[in-house]
Amino acid sequence: MLGGPLLLAVVLGAVAVLVAIEARRIQDADPGVTTEVALVLTVLLGALAVRDPAVAAGVGVTLAILLAARTPMHRFVSSVLSAGECATP
C-alpha cells in the first residue's frame, strides 16, 4: 500500500538477485530450485495479499500443499516413471 507496483518491482528484483547469487554459490550437480521458487512466490503472494487476501490465502495453501508433497512426488518420478517417460522430446 505504501509503494505500489514500483516497490513490488524493486523488492522482487532484489529477491531475484539474492536467489541468483545463492544458486551460483551452491552449484551442486542437482541444485534443486524448490526453495528459490518458493521464496519468489512468497514475495508475490505478499503483494497479492494486499489486493485480494482471499485469493492469496488460497494460493498460499496450494503452495504449501505442493511443497509438503514434494518428497512423495519426487519419489514417484524417480521410481515409477522410466527414463523414456521423463525425457523431453
C-alpha positions as CSV (number, residue, x, y, z in Angstrom):
1,M,0.0,0.0,0.0
2,L,2.9,2.3,0.6
3,G,5.0,1.8,-2.6
4,G,2.7,0.3,-5.1
5,P,4.0,-1.5,-8.2
6,L,7.4,0.2,-8.2
7,L,8.2,-1.0,-4.7
8,L,7.0,-4.5,-5.6
9,A,9.3,-4.5,-8.7
10,V,12.3,-3.3,-6.6
11,V,11.6,-6.0,-3.9
12,L,11.1,-8.7,-6.4
13,G,14.2,-7.7,-8.3
14,A,16.2,-7.7,-5.0
15,V,14.9,-11.2,-4.1
16,A,15.7,-12.5,-7.6
17,V,19.2,-11.2,-7.4
18,L,19.8,-12.8,-4.0
19,V,18.3,-16.1,-5.3
20,A,20.6,-16.0,-8.3
21,I,23.7,-15.3,-6.1
22,E,22.8,-18.2,-3.8
23,A,22.2,-20.5,-6.7
24,R,25.6,-19.6,-8.2
25,R,27.3,-20.0,-4.9
26,I,26.0,-23.6,-4.3
27,Q,26.5,-25.0,-7.8
28,D,25.6,-28.7,-7.0
29,A,25.2,-31.3,-9.6
30,D,21.5,-31.4,-8.8
31,P,20.8,-27.9,-7.4
32,G,17.0,-28.2,-6.8
33,V,15.4,-24.8,-7.1
34,T,12.3,-25.5,-5.0
35,T,13.4,-23.2,-2.2
36,E,14.3,-20.4,-4.5
37,V,11.0,-20.6,-6.4
38,A,9.1,-20.8,-3.2
39,L,10.8,-17.6,-2.0
40,V,9.9,-15.7,-5.1
41,L,6.3,-17.0,-5.0
42,T,6.1,-15.9,-1.3
43,V,7.0,-12.3,-2.3
44,L,4.4,-12.4,-5.0
45,L,1.8,-13.8,-2.5
46,G,2.6,-11.0,-0.2
47,A,1.8,-8.5,-2.9
48,L,-1.3,-10.3,-3.9
49,A,-2.5,-10.4,-0.2
50,V,-2.7,-6.6,-0.3
51,R,-5.2,-6.6,-3.2
52,D,-7.0,-9.8,-2.7
53,P,-6.4,-11.6,0.6
54,A,-8.8,-14.5,0.0
55,V,-7.1,-15.4,-3.3
56,A,-3.7,-15.1,-1.7
57,A,-4.7,-17.4,1.1
58,G,-6.0,-20.0,-1.4
59,V,-2.8,-19.8,-3.5
60,G,-0.7,-19.9,-0.3
61,V,-2.5,-23.1,0.9
62,T,-2.0,-24.7,-2.5
63,L,1.7,-23.8,-2.5
64,A,2.1,-25.2,1.0
65,I,0.4,-28.5,-0.1
66,L,2.7,-28.7,-3.1
67,L,5.8,-28.1,-1.0
68,A,4.7,-30.7,1.5
69,A,4.1,-33.2,-1.3
70,R,7.5,-32.6,-2.8
71,T,9.2,-35.7,-1.5
72,P,6.4,-38.2,-2.5
73,M,6.2,-36.6,-6.0
74,H,10.0,-36.8,-6.4
75,R,9.9,-40.5,-5.3
76,F,7.1,-41.2,-7.8
77,V,9.0,-39.6,-10.6
78,S,12.3,-41.3,-9.8
79,S,10.9,-44.8,-9.0
80,V,7.8,-45.3,-11.1
81,L,8.5,-43.4,-14.3
82,S,11.1,-44.7,-16.7
83,A,13.8,-42.6,-18.2
84,G,12.0,-42.6,-21.5
85,E,8.8,-41.2,-19.9
86,C,10.7,-38.4,-18.2
87,A,12.7,-37.3,-21.2
88,T,11.6,-34.3,-23.2
89,P,11.1,-34.7,-27.0
